[in-house]
Amino acid sequence: QVQLVESGGGLVQPGESLRLSCVVSGLTLSENTVAWFRQAPGKQREGVSSFTPIDGSKTYGKSVKGRFTISGDSAGNTVYLQMNGLRPEDPATYYCAAVRNKIAVITSPLNPVTYDYWGQGTQVTVSS
C-alpha cells in the first residue's frame, strides 16, 4: 500500500523559512517522481516542484523558483521542500504526490493529473 505523509507545515512570518518533509512508503523512489503541490482556499491546485531521483531532474513553478528547493534523502524514502523567503502569497495546504515514471513526468511534471498517489497535506501559514 502506497502512503505519502507530509509534515513540517506551520505559521511563520514573511521572509522566514520552513522545510516540508514527505515520507514515502510502498513504492521505490528510484522508479517514481515525487512532486509538491499547493492549494489555497478557492484556488486551483498549483504545481510547486517535482523531483525524479533516478536522473536527479528537478522542476519548479515560476512563483517559487529561486526561493524553494526540492531534494531527497540518501535513504531514498523522504523528499523535502525547503522554502525560503516565504511571502504572503505562499500560504496554502501543501501536498506531496508521486507517480511511477512515465512520459508525463517529462512533459507535465507540475500538472496534478500526472500523479497517482497523494498525501493528506500540511498547512503553511505566512502572517505578520
PyMOL commands that set and color helices and strands:
alter all, ss='L'
color gray80, all
select helices_A, chain A and resi 29-31+104-107+112-114
alter helices_A, ss='H'
color red, helices_A
select strands_A, chain A and resi 3-7+10-12+18-25+32-39+46-52+57-60+68-72+78-83+92-100+117-118+122-126
alter strands_A, ss='S'
color yellow, strands_A
deselect
rebuild
show_as cartoon
